[in-house]
């Protein structure tokens, strides 16, 4: 049972831990690295390197996705980034890299206001596919209903739905509701979904059919969530709780394994 503390009348919280708060302690037995496999598999796709690169313009381009794939990992292309808005995004990327910090936010908002072009989605996915590596691409829940057909038709192998927080159903006054369970059931492609920060939310996504769950938000060096919103996730506790939810789902589903990422 988790101990909780009262932080205000009628409001309780529990202690949680970040990675800085814990240590990984070796067990009494070690194993020779040559006898250890770090291969992993999601659906029919196998990887030699347990690394998934974040769908951010500052991290993954079609070229880096190809190189990561050749090295055995999985690079996820952000389909709402500059690669699907501009024929040659190196020009605006270069401008962003060189501009003074005080001007960055306003100018980046202008640069990212260019429309997403379905023909560029097709072109970027084809570029990665033609290199012979697994193709993974990402949309936010808000854009998934609008653009998923273009993504699937382009031949994506692994579909990533990623937001600050993602639930099993996304609703908005200006968009159709995205029911993940229905969406994943009708999609003949493995879906990775996130982020989540607790076991209950993760369990909902697993029950909706997610092949993998992304844990956390606001915890990385590139995130502004903590600075802007004052919200972050103690990641050691979040990962442990989501892993516990996976064990529960493994029993509940009769052995269906979901990746905790």
MARMARTOR-927879 format. One record per atom (N, C-alpha, C): residue in one letter; x, y, z. Coordinates in steps of 0.2 Angstrom, whole numbers, padded with zeros to 4 digits, always signed. Example, Ala and Ser with C-alpha at 12.3 -4.5 7.8 and 13.67 -1.06 7.14 Angstrom:
% residues 2
A+0066-0028+0039 A+0062-0022+0039 A+0066-0016+0039 S+0064-0011+0035 S+0068-0005+0036 S+0064+0000+0039 
***
This chain:
% residues 261
X+0004-0006+0000 X+0000+0000+0000 X+0004+0006+0000 X+0003+0011-0004 X+0007+0017-0005 X+0005+0022+0001 X+0010+0025+0004 X+0009+0030+0009 X+0007+0036+0006 X+0002+0040+0008 X+0001+0046+0005 X+0001+0052+0011 X+0002+0058+0009 X+0002+0064+0014 X-0003+0069+0011 X-0006+0072+0016 X-0011+0077+0015 X-0007+0084+0013 X-0008+0087+0007 X-0005+0093+0005 X-0010+0099+0006 X-0016+0098+0007 X-0021+0103+0008 X-0028+0099+0010 X-0032+0103+0013 X-0039+0100+0015 X-0042+0096+0009 X-0043+0089+0010 X-0046+0085+0005 X-0041+0083-0001 X-0035+0085-0001 X-0030+0084-0006 X-0024+0080-0003 X-0023+0074-0006 X-0018+0070-0004 X-0013+0068-0010 X-0007+0067-0008 X-0002+0066-0013 X+0003+0060-0010 X+0007+0057-0015 X+0011+0052-0013 X+0018+0054-0015 X+0023+0051-0012 X+0030+0052-0013 X+0032+0048-0020 X+0035+0052-0024 X+0037+0049-0031 X+0045+0051-0032 X+0048+0047-0036 X+0055+0047-0037 X+0057+0048-0044 X+0062+0053-0045 X+0065+0053-0052 X+0071+0049-0052 X+0074+0048-0058 X+0080+0044-0059 X+0086+0046-0055 X+0086+0053-0053 X+0092+0056-0049 X+0091+0053-0042 X+0085+0051-0040 X+0084+0049-0033 X+0086+0042-0031 X+0087+0038-0037 X+0088+0031-0036 X+0094+0028-0038 X+0097+0023-0036 X+0103+0019-0039 X+0101+0012-0042 X+0104+0010-0047 X+0103+0004-0050 X+0109-0001-0046 X+0107-0005-0042 X+0112-0009-0038 X+0113-0016-0042 X+0119-0018-0043 X+0121-0024-0046 X+0119-0030-0042 X+0116-0035-0045 X+0115-0041-0041 X+0121-0045-0040 X+0120-0051-0036 X+0126-0055-0035 X+0129-0059-0041 X+0125-0059-0046 X+0128-0063-0052 X+0128-0058-0058 X+0134-0059-0062 X+0134-0055-0068 X+0135-0060-0074 X+0133-0057-0080 X+0133-0062-0085 X+0138-0059-0091 X+0141-0063-0094 X+0146-0061-0100 X+0142-0057-0105 X+0144-0051-0107 X+0140-0047-0112 X+0139-0051-0119 X+0144-0056-0120 X+0143-0060-0126 X+0137-0065-0126 X+0135-0066-0120 X+0129-0071-0119 X+0122-0067-0118 X+0123-0060-0119 X+0117-0056-0118 X+0114-0054-0125 X+0108-0054-0126 X+0105-0051-0132 X+0101-0045-0130 X+0102-0040-0134 X+0098-0034-0133 X+0093-0033-0138 X+0092-0038-0142 X+0087-0037-0148 X+0080-0036-0145 X+0076-0033-0149 X+0069-0032-0147 X+0064-0032-0153 X+0058-0034-0152 X+0054-0034-0157 X+0047-0031-0156 X+0044-0027-0160 X+0038-0025-0160 X+0033-0027-0166 X+0028-0031-0164 X+0025-0034-0170 X+0029-0038-0174 X+0030-0037-0180 X+0034-0041-0185 X+0041-0038-0186 X+0042-0033-0183 X+0048-0029-0184 X+0053-0030-0178 X+0059-0032-0180 X+0065-0034-0176 X+0070-0029-0176 X+0073-0027-0170 X+0078-0022-0170 X+0084-0025-0165 X+0090-0023-0167 X+0096-0025-0164 X+0098-0021-0158 X+0096-0014-0158 X+0098-0009-0154 X+0091-0007-0150 X+0091-0007-0143 X+0085-0005-0140 X+0085+0003-0139 X+0084+0006-0145 X+0084+0013-0145 X+0078+0016-0150 X+0074+0020-0147 X+0069+0023-0151 X+0070+0031-0151 X+0072+0034-0156 X+0074+0041-0157 X+0067+0045-0157 X+0067+0051-0153 X+0061+0055-0152 X+0059+0058-0158 X+0052+0059-0160 X+0050+0062-0166 X+0050+0070-0164 X+0056+0073-0165 X+0057+0080-0165 X+0061+0082-0171 X+0060+0088-0173 X+0064+0091-0179 X+0072+0091-0177 X+0073+0092-0171 X+0080+0093-0168 X+0083+0086-0168 X+0080+0081-0168 X+0083+0074-0167 X+0082+0070-0173 X+0077+0070-0177 X+0076+0065-0182 X+0074+0069-0189 X+0078+0068-0194 X+0077+0069-0201 X+0076+0063-0205 X+0074+0063-0211 X+0074+0056-0215 X+0081+0053-0215 X+0086+0057-0216 X+0093+0054-0216 X+0095+0051-0209 X+0093+0054-0204 X+0095+0051-0197 X+0091+0045-0196 X+0084+0045-0198 X+0080+0040-0197 X+0083+0034-0201 X+0086+0035-0207 X+0089+0029-0211 X+0095+0027-0207 X+0099+0031-0205 X+0105+0029-0201 X+0104+0026-0195 X+0099+0028-0191 X+0098+0025-0185 X+0095+0018-0186 X+0091+0017-0192 X+0088+0011-0194 X+0094+0006-0196 X+0099+0008-0199 X+0105+0004-0201 X+0109+0002-0196 X+0109+0006-0190 X+0113+0004-0184 X+0109-0001-0180 X+0102-0002-0181 X+0098-0007-0178 X+0093-0004-0173 X+0092+0003-0173 X+0087+0006-0169 X+0081+0008-0173 X+0077+0013-0170 X+0071+0015-0174 X+0071+0022-0173 X+0071+0026-0178 X+0070+0033-0178 X+0063+0035-0180 X+0060+0039-0176 X+0053+0041-0178 X+0053+0048-0181 X+0050+0049-0187 X+0050+0056-0190 X+0043+0059-0188 X+0044+0066-0186 X+0039+0070-0184 X+0035+0072-0190 X+0029+0070-0191 X+0025+0072-0197 X+0022+0079-0196 X+0023+0082-0191 X+0020+0089-0190 X+0026+0094-0190 X+0032+0092-0192 X+0037+0096-0191 X+0039+0099-0198 X+0045+0102-0199 X+0046+0106-0205 X+0047+0101-0211 X+0049+0095-0210 X+0050+0090-0215 X+0044+0089-0219 X+0038+0090-0217 X+0031+0089-0220 X+0028+0096-0222 X+0032+0101-0220 X+0029+0108-0222 X+0033+0112-0227 X+0039+0110-0228 X+0044+0113-0233 X+0047+0108-0238 X+0048+0110-0244 X+0051+0106-0249 X+0059+0105-0246 X+0062+0110-0244 X+0069+0110-0241 X+0069+0113-0234 X+0067+0109-0229 X+0067+0112-0222 X+0074+0114-0220 X+0079+0113-0223 X+0086+0115-0221 X+0087+0122-0220 X+0083+0126-0224 X+0083+0133-0224 X+0080+0136-0217 X+0074+0134-0216 X+0071+0136-0209 X+0075+0133-0203 X+0077+0127-0204 X+0081+0124-0198 X+0087+0128-0197 X+0091+0130-0202 X+0097+0134-0202 X+0095+0141-0198 X+0089+0144-0200 X+0087+0150-0197 X+0086+0149-0190 X+0083+0144-0188 X+0081+0143-0181 X+0088+0142-0177 X+0092+0138-0180 X+0098+0137-0176 X+0103+0143-0175 X+0102+0148-0179 X+0106+0154-0179 X+0103+0160-0176 X+0097+0160-0175 X+0093+0166-0172 X+0094+0167-0165 X+0094+0173-0163 X+0095+0175-0155 X+0089+0172-0151 X+0090+0170-0145 X+0085+0166-0141 X+0079+0171-0140 X+0080+0177-0140 X+0075+0182-0138 X+0070+0182-0144 X+0072+0181-0150 X+0068+0181-0156 X+0065+0174-0158 X+0067+0169-0154 X+0066+0162-0157 X+0059+0160-0157 X+0055+0161-0151 X+0049+0159-0150 X+0044+0162-0156 X+0044+0168-0157 X+0040+0171-0161 X+0041+0169-0169 X+0047+0169-0170 X+0049+0167-0177 X+0048+0159-0178 X+0049+0155-0173 X+0047+0148-0174 X+0040+0147-0175 X+0036+0151-0172 X+0028+0150-0173 X+0027+0152-0180 X+0030+0157-0183 X+0029+0159-0189 X+0031+0154-0194 X+0037+0151-0193 X+0039+0145-0197 X+0035+0139-0197 X+0032+0137-0191 X+0028+0131-0191 X+0021+0133-0192 X+0019+0139-0194 X+0012+0140-0196 X+0011+0138-0204 X+0016+0136-0207 X+0015+0134-0214 X+0011+0127-0214 X+0007+0126-0219 X+0003+0120-0218 X+0006+0113-0219 X+0004+0108-0216 X+0007+0101-0217 X+0004+0099-0224 X+0008+0096-0228 X+0007+0094-0235 X+0007+0087-0236 X+0001+0083-0237 X+0001+0076-0237 X+0006+0073-0242 X+0007+0077-0248 X+0012+0074-0253 X+0019+0074-0250 X+0021+0078-0245 X+0027+0078-0242 X+0027+0072-0237 X+0022+0071-0234 X+0022+0065-0229 X+0023+0059-0233 X+0020+0058-0239 X+0022+0052-0244 X+0029+0052-0246 X+0032+0058-0248 X+0038+0058-0250 X+0044+0056-0245 X+0043+0059-0239 X+0047+0058-0233 X+0047+0050-0231 X+0041+0048-0231 X+0041+0041-0229 X+0044+0036-0234 X+0043+0038-0240 X+0045+0034-0246 X+0053+0034-0246 X+0056+0040-0244 X+0063+0041-0244 X+0066+0036-0239 X+0063+0035-0233 X+0065+0031-0228 X+0064+0023-0230 X+0058+0022-0232 X+0057+0015-0235 X+0061+0013-0240 X+0063+0017-0245 X+0068+0015-0250 X+0075+0013-0248 X+0076+0016-0242 X+0083+0014-0239 X+0083+0007-0236 X+0077+0004-0235 X+0077-0003-0233 X+0077-0004-0225 X+0074+0002-0222 X+0074+0001-0214 X+0066+0002-0212 X+0065+0000-0206 X+0058+0001-0204 X+0056+0008-0203 X+0050+0010-0205 X+0048+0017-0206 X+0043+0018-0200 X+0045+0023-0195 X+0041+0025-0190 X+0039+0032-0190 X+0033+0034-0189 X+0032+0041-0190 X+0026+0043-0185 X+0026+0050-0183 X+0022+0052-0177 X+0018+0058-0179 X+0012+0057-0176 X+0007+0063-0176 X+0004+0064-0169 X+0002+0070-0168 X-0002+0071-0162 X-0009+0068-0162 X-0012+0067-0156 X-0019+0065-0156 X-0024+0070-0160 X-0022+0076-0160 X-0026+0081-0163 X-0026+0080-0171 X-0020+0078-0174 X-0019+0077-0181 X-0021+0070-0183 X-0021+0066-0179 X-0021+0059-0181 X-0028+0057-0186 X-0033+0060-0183 X-0039+0058-0187 X-0039+0061-0194 X-0036+0067-0194 X-0036+0071-0201 X-0031+0068-0206 X-0025+0066-0203 X-0019+0064-0208 X-0017+0057-0208 X-0021+0052-0204 X-0018+0046-0203 X-0019+0042-0210 X-0024+0043-0214 X-0025+0040-0220 X-0019+0041-0225 X-0016+0047-0225 X-0011+0049-0229 X-0004+0045-0227 X-0004+0044-0220 X+0002+0041-0217 X+0002+0034-0219 X-0004+0030-0218 X-0004+0023-0219 X-0004+0022-0227 X-0007+0026-0231 X-0006+0025-0238 X+0001+0026-0240 X+0005+0030-0237 X+0012+0031-0239 X+0016+0025-0237 X+0014+0020-0233 X+0017+0014-0231 X+0021+0014-0225 X+0019+0018-0219 X+0022+0018-0213 X+0022+0011-0210 X+0027+0009-0206 X+0027+0002-0203 X+0025+0003-0196 X+0027+0008-0192 X+0025+0009-0185 X+0022+0016-0184 X+0016+0016-0182 X+0013+0023-0181 X+0013+0025-0174 X+0016+0031-0173 X+0017+0034-0166 X+0012+0039-0165 X+0008+0039-0160 X+0003+0044-0158 X+0006+0047-0151 X+0008+0054-0152 X+0012+0056-0146 X+0010+0063-0145 X+0009+0065-0138 X+0007+0071-0136 X+0010+0072-0129 X+0009+0078-0126 X+0011+0079-0119 X+0008+0074-0114 X+0001+0073-0115 X-0002+0068-0111 X-0007+0065-0116 X-0008+0058-0117 X-0012+0055-0121 X-0017+0050-0118 X-0023+0050-0119 X-0028+0046-0116 X-0031+0041-0121 X-0035+0037-0119 X-0038+0032-0124 X-0043+0035-0128 X-0046+0041-0127 X-0050+0044-0131 X-0049+0052-0131 X-0048+0055-0137 X-0046+0062-0137 X-0052+0065-0140 X-0055+0071-0137 X-0060+0074-0140 X-0059+0082-0140 X-0062+0085-0145 X-0061+0092-0146 X-0067+0095-0149 X-0068+0102-0148 X-0074+0105-0151 X-0074+0106-0158 X-0067+0106-0161 X-0066+0107-0168 X-0064+0101-0172 X-0064+0095-0168 X-0062+0089-0172 X-0066+0083-0170 X-0066+0078-0174 X-0070+0072-0172 X-0066+0069-0166 X-0070+0065-0162 X-0067+0061-0157 X-0062+0056-0159 X-0056+0055-0156 X-0052+0050-0158 X-0052+0044-0153 X-0056+0039-0155 X-0056+0033-0151 X-0051+0028-0152 X-0046+0028-0148 X-0040+0024-0149 X-0041+0017-0151 X-0046+0014-0147 X-0047+0007-0147 X-0050+0005-0154 X-0055+0009-0156 X-0058+0008-0163 X-0053+0010-0168 X-0049+0015-0167 X-0044+0017-0172 X-0038+0012-0173 X-0036+0009-0168 X-0030+0004-0168 X-0033-0003-0171 X-0039-0004-0169 X-0043-0010-0171 X-0043-0010-0179 X-0045-0004-0182 X-0046-0004-0189 X-0039-0003-0193 X-0034-0002-0189 X-0027+0000-0192 X-0023-0007-0193 X-0021-0008-0198 X-0017-0014-0199 X-0009-0013-0198 X-0008-0009-0193 X-0001-0006-0191 X+0000-0006-0184 X+0006-0008-0181 X+0006-0007-0174 X+0007+0000-0172 X+0004+0002-0166 X+0003+0009-0164 X+0007+0009-0157 X+0011+0014-0157 X+0014+0016-0150 X+0011+0023-0148 X+0009+0023-0142 X+0006+0029-0139 X+0009+0032-0133 X+0009+0038-0132 X+0011+0041-0126 X+0011+0049-0127 X+0012+0053-0121 X+0015+0050-0115 X+0009+0049-0110 X+0011+0045-0105 X+0007+0043-0099 X+0012+0044-0093 X+0009+0044-0087 X+0013+0045-0081 X+0011+0041-0076 X+0005+0037-0077 X+0003+0032-0071 X+0000+0026-0074 X+0000+0021-0070 X-0003+0014-0072 X-0010+0014-0075 X-0014+0018-0072 X-0021+0018-0074 X-0022+0020-0081 X-0018+0026-0083 X-0019+0029-0090 X-0015+0024-0095 X-0010+0021-0092 X-0006+0016-0097 X-0010+0010-0098 X-0014+0007-0093 X-0018+0002-0094 X-0024+0003-0099 X-0027+0009-0099 X-0032+0011-0104 X-0029+0010-0111 X-0023+0013-0112 X-0020+0012-0118 X-0018+0005-0120 X-0016+0001-0116 X-0014-0006-0117 X-0021-0009-0119 X-0026-0008-0116 X-0033-0011-0117 X-0035-0009-0124 X-0033-0003-0126 X-0035+0000-0132 X-0031-0003-0138 X-0026-0007-0137 X-0023-0011-0142 X-0016-0008-0143 X-0013-0003-0139 X-0006+0000-0141 X-0001-0006-0140 X+0003-0006-0145 X+0009-0011-0145 X+0015-0008-0141 X+0015-0002-0139 X+0020+0001-0135 X+0017+0007-0132 X+0019+0009-0126 X+0017+0015-0122 X+0023+0019-0120 X+0023+0026-0122 X+0028+0030-0120 X+0027+0033-0113 X+0032+0033-0109 X+0031+0035-0102 X+0034+0042-0101 X+0030+0046-0098 X+0033+0053-0096 X+0031+0059-0100 X+0032+0065-0097 X+0032+0071-0101 X+0035+0076-0097 X+0039+0081-0100 X+0042+0086-0097 X+0048+0084-0093 X+0051+0078-0095 X+0057+0076-0091 X+0064+0076-0094 X+0063+0078-0101 X+0070+0078-0105 X+0073+0085-0105 X+0079+0085-0107 X+0083+0091-0108 X+0079+0096-0113 X+0076+0093-0118 X+0073+0097-0123 X+0066+0100-0122 X+0063+0097-0116 X+0056+0099-0115 X+0056+0105-0112 X+0050+0109-0113 X+0049+0115-0110 X+0043+0114-0105 X+0040+0108-0105 X+0034+0107-0101 X+0035+0110-0094 X+0040+0108-0091 X+0041+0110-0084 X+0042+0117-0083 X+0046+0120-0087 X+0047+0128-0087 X+0041+0132-0089 X+0037+0129-0094 X+0031+0133-0096 X+0025+0132-0091 X+0024+0125-0090 X+0018+0124-0086 X+0019+0122-0079 X+0025+0121-0077 X+0026+0119-0070 X+0025+0112-0069 X+0025+0108-0074 X+0023+0101-0073 X+0028+0096-0076 X+0030+0091-0072 X+0035+0086-0074 X+0033+0080-0070 X+0036+0074-0073 X+0034+0068-0070 X+0041+0065-0067 X+0040+0063-0061 X+0046+0059-0058 X+0046+0052-0061 X+0051+0052-0066 X+0052+0046-0071 X+0053+0039-0068 X+0057+0039-0062 X+0058+0032-0059 X+0051+0029-0057 X+0047+0033-0054 X+0041+0031-0051 X+0036+0029-0057 X+0036+0034-0062 X+0032+0033-0068 X+0033+0027-0072 X+0039+0025-0073 X+0041+0019-0077 X+0039+0013-0073 X+0041+0013-0066 X+0039+0007-0062 X+0032+0006-0062 X+0028+0011-0061 X+0021+0010-0061 X+0018+0008-0067 X+0020+0010-0073 X+0018+0008-0080 X+0020+0001-0081 X+0026-0001-0079 X+0028-0008-0079 X+0024-0013-0075 X+0022-0010-0069 X+0017-0014-0065 X+0010-0015-0069 X+0008-0010-0072 X+0002-0010-0076 X+0003-0015-0082 X+0009-0015-0085 X+0010-0020-0090 X+0009-0027-0087 X+0012-0029-0081 X+0011-0035-0078 X+0004-0037-0077 X+0000-0032-0075 X-0007-0034-0074 X-0010-0035-0081 X-0009-0031-0086 X-0012-0032-0092 X-0010-0039-0095 X-0003-0041-0094 X-0001-0047-0097 X-0005-0053-0094 X-0007-0053-0088 X-0011-0058-0085 X-0018-0057-0088 X-0021-0051-0088 X-0028-0050-0090 X-0029-0052-0097 X-0024-0051-0102 X-0024-0052-0109 X-0022-0059-0111 X-0020-0063-0106 X-0018-0070-0108 X-0011-0070-0111 X-0007-0065-0110 X+0000-0065-0112 X+0002-0060-0118 X-0002-0055-0119 X+0000-0050-0124 X+0005-0045-0121 X+0011-0044-0124 X+0016-0040-0121 X+0016-0033-0124 X+0016-0028-0120 X+0016-0021-0122 X+0023-0018-0120 X+0026-0015-0125 X+0033-0012-0123 X+0032-0005-0119 X+0036-0005-0114 X+0036+0001-0110 X+0042+0005-0112 X+0041+0011-0115 X+0046+0015-0118 X+0047+0022-0114 
***
